[in-house]
Structure formats: structure tokens, C-alpha cells
Amino acid sequence: MHRLRILATLAASLLLACVANAQAQDTTDRDLAERQGEYTGVLKLAAGEAPFGAQLIALTERDGGKPHLHMVLHEGGLPGAGWKRGEPRHEGDADFASGPGATFEVAGMKAVLADGALRFVDAAGAELGSLPRVVRQSPTLGAAPPAGAVVLFDGSSADAFEGGTRLDEEGHDGGLLGVGCDSKQAFQDHRIHLEFRTPFQPAARGQGRGNSGVYVQGRYECQVLDSFGLEGRENECGGVYSIAAPIVNACLPPGQWQTYDIDFTAARFDGETKVRDARMTVHLNGILVHDDLQLTHATTASPRQEGAAAGGLYLQDHGNPVRYRNVWVVERDPAKRRKVVFLAGGPSHGYGAHEHEAGCRLLAKALDESGLPIDTEVHVLWPEHEETLDTADVIVSFADGGGGHPLLRHMDVMRRQMARGASLVCIHYAVEVPTGEPGARFVDWLGGYFETHWSVNPMWTASFAALPDHPVARGVKPFAIHDEWYFHMRFRPDLESVTPILSAIAPASTMSREDGPHSGNPSVRAAVAAGEPQHVAWVRQRPDGGRAFGFTGAHVHWNWGHDDFRKVVLNAITWCAHLDVPEGGVPSTTPDLAALQANQSGEPGKNFDAAQLQQLLDSFRR
């Protein structure tokens, strides 16, 4: 009996010790999880103030011992918010104990973590500033499926997936989707939205840390992994496994809900022969990580090989408790006719300039005659029945801008159209809206805009000596043309998700006017003096699936008679409609003088010289 009591006492002691250790481990893990994450702000260095971003990664040994925090310090800000691949990043570690925090030594500085911020001092102890903790959230988190979307998982049932498992977890109103499932419905061209969460696994490393994968068509894997703070390789989160590393590592900390928004164009086949690779544009947490990426082969370990048949969405089981939610797909039939709605401004600058309706009707006619599956509508200012916009694939605005921009009176309607993934094209003055909320909207919807006291509108001859490898530039030869080319646009920071199409060096003569809201300012003068290329046409891929094109030319109506000038815009509208741009660009008949004069808002003035204008049109063909 005495021996049994001793054994019972020992067992109870061991149980209490295990419980105590587990509780201590839980407390340590909780404290680690609370302090991991992102910190950003400005530090005052010897060279001046500079933005920095820090990412703290929670780690332990495999047995849970030696808890510590690993810091990655980025010069310029956080990845996707100031810091770009190739810019300096520094690393350091700090042991961690529950309570006060941790101290790091990194890049010749000391950083103390306390009270939700990292306080930095130099080697002599002088204060440099602090980086407060921030919690970034994807702008598409919780995005509702648009009308016509295929909802694969909304929390109620996993029946849309073979092998799908709906999981209930405390703290979640709806169910979550487990890994290891394949959608019963197969897709060709489509857009995917889904949300995922990687587990908090401080003892795990590498491919064992929150591993899963989003296989588009069951063929091409967008990696899911806890890659928070890592370099951003093709086998890390945001990478397309075995094909391409992400533009930037936009992965958020484990335990936080993240988003993938994937715009996919399936490979094209002639019988069994592939004639064009699949392509996809990928946003991770609203940040562009792949821009029209060419998918040369199926991903390693994909459940399906490449082929002409459609494929389902496969969510990989790699032995980790990754969770998914809010999974939906918008299909795009490449044979379906696209609808392009032109919103033309009213009369403006006189004959031959800002001819909004005439320009819109000329472009619409060219698209109608192109042989592409496009239907066009032209409305002056705004459609009488605005519900026509609800089915538009592309909305084209060619109108006077600024405070009188026609879209300003309908921003709620435009916000709804952009949210459902409609594409936006703005031509010439239509790229200008007031600063504040309208400007912020255009930076989001269009990628950039004309900002007064920042951008300028001189008349000059822009020479486009080189064109990018982009569908909008297909069939366009280098050219030079005189127009009111606005430049020094207010673009998204670091041109994130923006691709310049037409760029030129602005001559010093563009700075001949005094400073004013449209004519000059110190920033643009410095840029011109430095010979910086000025982007006067650009495209943007939005995470909501919409595309955008900004074009600052077309003050001079006669320039539509230039084949390359016109082709850039026709290509862009076609690309914004999610159609394949022909290899030689969108074909169109060169308009003659009579075609260019059609639909203009006024009559020629007494100084109109048809012969001189014909000489200009003839020069375009040489």
C-alpha cells in the first residue's frame, strides 16, 4: 500500500508537471504570437530620415525550447508597401521571455521591443526613433462573389469539392474548408478568389511550416506556406512552384487570414498540340506578385498534366492544418462576346481638339469591324439607362476631367462596377480628377492619374523608341507624334501592379511655363532635368479582376489617323476586355480625312486648312 501511494504521488506529480509545462508553453506561444508581426515607421539616421519596416518571426526549437524572435529589417518600408525586391534587408535574433520583450542588434543599431513598438538607438545609445506595430489586411478580404460567380465554399457546405471537409472552429461564424480536396466543377479561363490561414508553428521550418497549395486547373500551383519574412522564392508563399518567384514576398504572419486573387487564362491547344502557354496574374493580399506570368509547364506534383480539358481547383494536403474560406470563381468564356461602353464627354475645345464623341465613335467602329467578339455602345456623358453598365466588360471614359469630370457625379455607380471586376479605360483629360478621395479612387482603379501641382500638360512631340513585351504593344512599331501628352502622373507607389506602355524623355521645352496647377512644379522640373522617362500610357491589373488603361494623348483629334497611335488604344481596350490581342495587334482601317471629320461637335473655322491637314495625315504613313 505504501509503495502504491508513492507511485500514485509520483504519477500525480508528473501529471502536474506536464500540465504546468503545457501551460507554460501555451503562455510562451501566446506571447510569441502576440509579438510576431510587422512594425513600420521612420528612423532618423545620419543621412536623414528614412522609412523602415520590420518583420518579427516567432521561432522555437523543435521541442518548443529556446523561444526567440527573428527580425528582418527592410530599408524603405514593408514588402509591398515601400520595400522592393533587391533593396537592403538586415536580419537579427533576440531571445524571448514572457513579459518585457526582446532586444535586437541589427544593421549597427539596437532595437528594443516594448509596448507594441520597436525603439531604435545607435551604437552610442542615441535615440533614432520607433517603429510601431501594424496589422496589414488584404483589401480583398471578405470580398463578396459577384453576380454569376460559382461559389465553391461559403462556410455552409463542402459538397462542391471531392474530398471536401467542412470544419467548425471556435471563433468563426461559418465553417472552414480543410485541405486535400478538388472542385467537382472544372474551369477554363477564370478568376479565383479564396482566403487561407496558415497555422502558428514556431517549431517548424521550411516546407513543413503551414504547407498547402492552390492548384489552378489542378495544374499550376500557387504555393501556400508560412513564408512570413522570408526572401520570396518560387517554393514559398506567392511563388508559382517550379516556375517563378513572386515579385515581392507579400505573405502575412501565420494565424492571420490572407487572400489569393488569381486571374487565369488557360493554355490553348490545337488538337493535342499546345499552341499558347497558360498565363496568370496573381495578387497575394492585394499585392501583385505575378504579372501576366507565362506558365510553361504543369507544376511539379500537380494532380493533372497539361491538356486541352478544363480542370478543377485543387487545394493540396501537405500534412499541415491550413484552412480555407470564401472560395469562389468567375468564369470567362473566351468565345463570349464582350461589351464595351464608351462614355463620351460633351463639346469642349473647339474643332479638331478634345473631340470626345467623334473619337469614341471612331474607336467603336474600329472594334465593331475588327472581327473580335466585341459589341460597343457610345453614350454622351452618361447612359440614359445606367443599368447598361452592369453588363459592361469595359467602361471607356473620354471626356473633360478635373472638377467637371462626368464620373464624379456617379462615383457610387463606378465603385460598384469596379468592385465586380469591370475594366476601366481613361483617355486624355479623363485621367484628371481632383485630389483627395477621387484621386485615391483613380490610383486604385486606373493605377495613376493627373494630379494638379504634380502633373503637367504641355504640347510636345513624344518619341516612343522602345515598346514593352506586353499584349497592348502587339503590332505597334516605335513612333513619334505631337500631342498634349500629360506626364509626371501620380502613380501607385513604386508602380505596383502598373506596367508602362508608352514612355518618352520629355524635352526641356516642356518646362517653359511658370509653375501652376497644370504647368509646372519643382518635382516635375527635377524629373525632366534628370532625364527620367515619363510614362504617358500604362496598364494596371487590379486584384478584383478588373484591368485598366490610362492614355494621356488624344488632345489632337487628327492623331487617330496614325495607325500605331490608334492601335495602342484598340489593343488596350481588347486586353481590358480579357480577350487575346492578335499577334499583329487589333486590325483597323486607317481613317481618311472625311472619317476623321465625322461626328465632330462643331464646324471648321475660317483658318481650317484641309490641304495642310492632309499633309499631316500623309506624313503618318511614311
ZASE-394425 format. One record per residue (C-alpha): x, y, z; residue in one letter. Coordinates in steps of 0.2 Angstrom, whole numbers, padded with zeros to 4 digits, always signed. Example, Ala and Ser with C-alpha at 12.3 -4.5 7.8 and 13.67 -1.06 7.14 Angstrom:
2
+0062-0022+0039A +0068-0005+0036S 
//
This chain:
622
+0000+0000+0000M +0014+0012+0004H +0023+0008-0012R +0006+0011-0022L +0004+0028-0013R +0022+0033-0018I +0018+0028-0036L +0002+0037-0036A +0010+0053-0029T +0024+0052-0042L +0011+0050-0056A +0001+0065-0049A +0017+0075-0048S +0022+0070-0066L +0004+0075-0072L +0005+0091-0063L +0022+0095-0071A +0016+0090-0088C +0001+0102-0086V +0012+0116-0079A +0024+0114-0094N +0010+0113-0106A +0003+0129-0098Q +0020+0137-0098A +0022+0133-0117Q +0005+0139-0121D +0009+0155-0112T +0026+0157-0121T +0017+0153-0138D +0004+0166-0135R +0016+0179-0130D +0027+0175-0146L +0011+0176-0157A +0006+0192-0149E +0023+0200-0153R +0027+0192-0170Q +0021+0203-0185G +0025+0219-0194E +0032+0236-0187Y +0034+0251-0198T +0039+0270-0196G +0053+0282-0199V +0071+0282-0191L +0082+0297-0190K +0099+0292-0197L +0115+0302-0200A +0110+0303-0219A +0092+0310-0214G +0075+0302-0210E +0071+0286-0219A +0056+0274-0219P +0059+0256-0212F +0049+0241-0210G +0052+0226-0198A +0045+0209-0198Q +0047+0199-0182L +0045+0180-0184I +0041+0169-0169A +0053+0153-0168L +0057+0139-0155T +0067+0124-0156E +0059+0108-0162R +0055+0103-0144D +0047+0120-0140G +0063+0126-0131G +0073+0142-0133K +0059+0154-0139P +0066+0168-0149H +0061+0181-0162L +0069+0184-0178H +0069+0201-0186M +0070+0206-0204V +0073+0224-0206L +0069+0232-0223H +0075+0249-0229E +0061+0258-0237G +0046+0251-0228G +0037+0234-0228L +0037+0222-0243P +0024+0228-0255G +0022+0245-0245A +0039+0254-0249G +0052+0240-0250W +0055+0231-0266K +0065+0215-0270R +0083+0219-0271G +0083+0233-0259E +0093+0231-0242P +0086+0220-0229R +0095+0215-0212H +0092+0201-0200E +0095+0198-0182G +0089+0187-0167D +0083+0190-0149A +0080+0178-0136D +0062+0180-0129F +0055+0179-0112A +0037+0182-0107S +0035+0199-0100G +0045+0214-0106P +0050+0209-0123G +0066+0207-0133A +0082+0216-0138T +0089+0215-0156F +0106+0221-0163E +0104+0224-0182V +0112+0234-0195A +0123+0243-0182G +0108+0248-0172M +0100+0241-0156K +0081+0239-0156A +0071+0236-0140V +0053+0228-0142L +0041+0235-0129A +0024+0242-0128D +0019+0237-0146G +0034+0246-0154A +0052+0243-0158L +0063+0258-0151R +0079+0260-0160F +0095+0268-0154V +0113+0269-0162D +0129+0262-0155A +0131+0277-0144A +0113+0275-0137G +0106+0290-0146A +0088+0289-0150E +0084+0285-0168L +0065+0283-0167G +0052+0269-0166S +0043+0258-0177L +0025+0254-0170P +0017+0238-0174R +0004+0237-0188V -0008+0224-0194V -0010+0224-0213R -0025+0217-0220Q -0029+0212-0238S -0040+0224-0247P -0050+0209-0254T -0053+0200-0238L -0071+0196-0237G -0074+0200-0255A -0092+0195-0260A -0094+0184-0275P -0101+0195-0290P -0117+0190-0299A -0114+0174-0309G -0099+0168-0299A -0098+0150-0295V -0097+0149-0276V -0087+0134-0271L -0086+0137-0252F -0096+0149-0242D -0094+0140-0225G -0111+0131-0226S -0105+0115-0236S -0090+0107-0244A -0101+0097-0256D -0093+0107-0271A -0077+0098-0268F -0072+0080-0270E -0064+0075-0253G -0070+0092-0246G -0072+0093-0227T -0081+0107-0218R -0073+0111-0201L -0081+0120-0186D -0068+0130-0176E -0072+0141-0161E -0072+0160-0165G -0078+0158-0183H -0096+0161-0188D -0096+0149-0203G -0087+0133-0206G -0069+0132-0213L -0063+0121-0228L -0050+0108-0225G -0036+0103-0237V -0035+0089-0249G -0050+0092-0260C -0053+0095-0278D -0068+0105-0285S -0081+0095-0294K -0083+0108-0307Q -0069+0111-0320A -0064+0128-0327F -0055+0135-0342Q -0052+0154-0342D -0057+0161-0325H -0054+0171-0309R -0052+0164-0292I -0054+0172-0275H -0050+0162-0259L -0044+0166-0242E -0032+0155-0232F -0024+0154-0215R -0008+0146-0211T -0006+0138-0193P +0006+0146-0180F +0020+0133-0179Q +0035+0141-0172P +0045+0125-0170A +0043+0120-0189A +0054+0126-0203R +0054+0127-0222G +0042+0117-0231Q +0035+0110-0215G +0028+0126-0209R +0010+0128-0214G +0012+0120-0231N -0003+0118-0244S -0005+0124-0262G -0018+0131-0273V -0018+0122-0289Y -0026+0131-0303V -0035+0119-0315Q -0026+0106-0304G -0010+0110-0314R -0002+0126-0309Y +0002+0128-0290E +0002+0145-0281C +0011+0140-0266Q +0003+0141-0248V +0016+0142-0234L +0020+0151-0219D +0034+0162-0228S +0032+0177-0217F +0048+0187-0218G +0057+0175-0230L +0066+0181-0246E +0051+0176-0258G +0057+0161-0268R +0047+0151-0281E +0043+0137-0267N +0037+0150-0254E +0020+0158-0252C +0016+0169-0268G +0028+0158-0279G +0022+0148-0293V +0030+0132-0289Y +0044+0127-0300S +0040+0141-0312I +0043+0159-0304A +0047+0168-0288A +0034+0182-0283P +0038+0200-0287I +0038+0203-0269V +0035+0192-0253N +0018+0198-0248A +0015+0185-0235C +0007+0190-0219L +0010+0182-0202P +0004+0165-0198P -0014+0164-0190G -0019+0179-0200Q -0032+0177-0214W -0024+0180-0231Q -0031+0181-0249T -0026+0175-0266Y -0034+0183-0281D -0029+0174-0297I -0034+0179-0315D -0030+0164-0326F -0030+0161-0345T -0030+0143-0350A -0017+0136-0362A -0023+0135-0380R -0022+0118-0389F -0024+0113-0407D -0029+0095-0405G -0016+0088-0394E -0003+0101-0398T -0001+0116-0386K +0000+0132-0397V +0000+0145-0382R +0005+0143-0364D -0007+0147-0350A -0005+0163-0341R -0010+0171-0325M -0009+0187-0314T -0009+0184-0296V -0012+0196-0281H -0007+0190-0264L -0015+0200-0250N -0020+0213-0264G -0002+0215-0269I +0003+0210-0287L +0016+0195-0286V +0014+0189-0304H +0010+0200-0319D +0003+0190-0334D +0015+0176-0330L +0018+0163-0343Q +0016+0145-0337L +0027+0135-0347T +0023+0118-0339H +0012+0110-0326A +0019+0112-0308T +0029+0098-0300T +0017+0085-0291A +0002+0093-0300S -0013+0080-0300P -0016+0084-0318R -0004+0086-0333Q -0007+0100-0346E -0021+0097-0358G -0035+0105-0368A -0048+0099-0355A -0054+0110-0341A -0048+0107-0324G -0054+0109-0306G -0047+0119-0291L -0036+0108-0281Y -0031+0113-0263L -0016+0102-0258Q -0015+0092-0242D +0004+0093-0236H +0001+0087-0219G -0002+0104-0211N -0018+0111-0204P -0021+0125-0217V -0038+0132-0218R -0048+0140-0232Y -0064+0150-0233R -0074+0161-0245N -0069+0152-0261V -0077+0157-0277W -0074+0158-0296V -0079+0169-0310V -0078+0160-0327E -0073+0169-0343R -0078+0161-0359D -0066+0166-0372P -0079+0165-0386A -0092+0175-0376K -0094+0192-0384R -0088+0207-0374R -0097+0223-0371K -0088+0240-0372V -0097+0255-0366V -0090+0272-0371F -0094+0287-0361L -0090+0302-0371A -0089+0320-0365G -0098+0335-0372G -0091+0348-0383P -0075+0356-0377S -0060+0364-0385H -0066+0368-0402G -0064+0359-0419Y -0051+0346-0420G -0047+0345-0401A -0055+0336-0387H -0067+0328-0399E -0074+0316-0387H -0089+0309-0396E -0080+0308-0413A -0066+0299-0405G -0077+0287-0396C -0087+0283-0412R -0071+0281-0422L -0064+0268-0409L -0081+0259-0408A -0082+0257-0426K -0064+0250-0427A -0069+0237-0414L -0085+0233-0422D -0076+0230-0438E -0061+0221-0431S -0068+0203-0431G -0066+0202-0412L -0081+0196-0401P -0084+0214-0396I -0100+0224-0395D -0099+0243-0392T -0111+0257-0386E -0107+0275-0386V -0116+0287-0374H -0113+0305-0372V -0109+0309-0354L -0119+0295-0346W -0131+0282-0352P -0150+0286-0351E -0152+0268-0343H -0137+0266-0332E -0140+0248-0329E -0132+0245-0346T -0115+0247-0336L -0120+0232-0326D -0115+0221-0340T -0101+0231-0347A -0084+0222-0348D -0075+0238-0351V -0080+0256-0347I -0071+0269-0358V -0071+0287-0352S -0065+0301-0365F -0071+0317-0358A -0065+0333-0349D -0059+0330-0332G -0054+0339-0316G -0068+0345-0306G -0080+0343-0320G -0076+0325-0324H -0093+0316-0328P -0088+0301-0317L -0088+0312-0302L -0107+0313-0301R -0108+0294-0302H -0094+0288-0291M -0105+0276-0281D -0110+0268-0298V -0092+0267-0303M -0087+0260-0287R -0100+0246-0289R -0094+0242-0307Q -0075+0242-0301M -0080+0230-0287A -0087+0217-0298R -0072+0217-0309G -0076+0229-0324A -0061+0236-0333S -0058+0255-0335L -0050+0265-0349V -0047+0284-0347C -0041+0294-0362I -0033+0311-0361H -0041+0324-0349Y -0052+0310-0342A -0036+0304-0332V -0038+0320-0321E -0049+0321-0306V -0047+0331-0290P -0035+0326-0276T -0042+0318-0261G -0055+0303-0262E -0057+0305-0281P -0038+0304-0284G -0037+0289-0272A -0050+0280-0281R -0041+0283-0298F -0025+0277-0291V -0034+0261-0286D -0045+0259-0302W -0033+0266-0315L -0016+0264-0307G -0012+0283-0308G -0020+0300-0313Y -0016+0318-0317F -0013+0327-0300E -0013+0346-0301T +0003+0354-0294H +0012+0337-0298W +0007+0333-0316S +0009+0344-0332V +0000+0346-0349N +0012+0353-0362P +0011+0351-0380M +0026+0341-0386W +0032+0328-0398T +0035+0312-0389A +0046+0299-0396S +0042+0281-0391F +0058+0272-0396A +0055+0256-0387A +0039+0246-0383L +0037+0233-0369P +0034+0215-0372D +0015+0216-0367H -0001+0212-0377P -0006+0230-0378V +0010+0233-0388A +0007+0219-0400R +0010+0225-0418G +0014+0243-0413V +0030+0250-0421K +0041+0263-0412P +0034+0280-0417F +0034+0299-0413A +0019+0311-0413I +0015+0328-0407H +0001+0330-0394D -0003+0337-0377E +0005+0322-0368W +0002+0324-0350Y +0015+0317-0339F +0023+0315-0322H +0007+0306-0317M +0003+0302-0298R +0005+0283-0299F +0004+0269-0287R +0019+0269-0275P +0034+0260-0284D +0022+0257-0299L +0015+0242-0290E +0004+0232-0302S +0007+0246-0316V +0016+0242-0332T +0021+0257-0343P +0016+0255-0361I +0022+0272-0369L +0037+0281-0361S +0047+0295-0368A +0060+0308-0362I +0052+0325-0360A +0062+0339-0368P +0067+0354-0358A +0055+0365-0368S +0040+0356-0359T +0046+0366-0344M +0045+0383-0352S +0029+0389-0342R +0029+0396-0325E +0023+0385-0311D +0005+0382-0309G -0008+0368-0306P -0005+0361-0324H +0010+0369-0330S +0025+0366-0318G +0031+0362-0301N +0048+0359-0293P +0046+0340-0293S +0042+0338-0312V +0056+0351-0316R +0069+0340-0307A +0062+0324-0316A +0064+0332-0333V +0081+0339-0329A +0087+0322-0323A +0080+0314-0340G +0068+0302-0331E +0057+0293-0343P +0039+0299-0342Q +0025+0286-0344H +0010+0293-0354V +0001+0276-0357A +0000+0262-0344W -0010+0247-0339V -0015+0240-0322R -0020+0223-0316Q -0032+0225-0301R -0034+0212-0288P -0053+0212-0291D -0050+0205-0308G -0053+0222-0317G -0040+0229-0329R -0036+0247-0333A -0028+0258-0346F -0023+0276-0345G -0018+0286-0360F -0014+0304-0359T -0014+0308-0378G -0028+0312-0390A -0030+0331-0387H -0027+0332-0406V -0041+0323-0414H -0032+0320-0431W -0019+0309-0422N -0032+0295-0423W -0026+0294-0441G -0009+0287-0435H -0010+0268-0436D +0001+0265-0421D -0006+0278-0410F -0024+0271-0414R -0018+0253-0412K -0011+0255-0394V -0028+0261-0388V -0038+0247-0398L -0026+0234-0391N -0028+0241-0374A -0047+0240-0374I -0046+0222-0381T -0034+0217-0367W -0045+0226-0354C -0060+0215-0361A -0049+0200-0356H -0048+0195-0375L -0032+0188-0383D -0024+0203-0393V -0020+0197-0410P -0001+0194-0414E -0001+0209-0426G -0012+0220-0415G -0031+0224-0417V -0033+0227-0436P -0042+0243-0441S -0044+0253-0457T -0034+0269-0457T -0047+0283-0457P -0046+0296-0470D -0050+0315-0468L -0069+0313-0470A -0069+0299-0457A -0060+0310-0445L -0072+0324-0448Q -0087+0314-0445A -0096+0316-0428N -0086+0331-0423Q -0095+0343-0411S -0093+0359-0422G -0089+0366-0439E -0072+0370-0446P -0066+0388-0443G -0061+0400-0456K -0042+0395-0453N -0046+0377-0456F -0034+0371-0470D -0039+0354-0477A -0023+0353-0488A -0011+0355-0473Q -0021+0343-0463L -0020+0330-0477Q -0001+0333-0477Q -0001+0328-0459L -0011+0313-0462L +0001+0308-0476D +0016+0310-0465S +0009+0297-0453F +0010+0284-0467R +0028+0287-0471R 
//
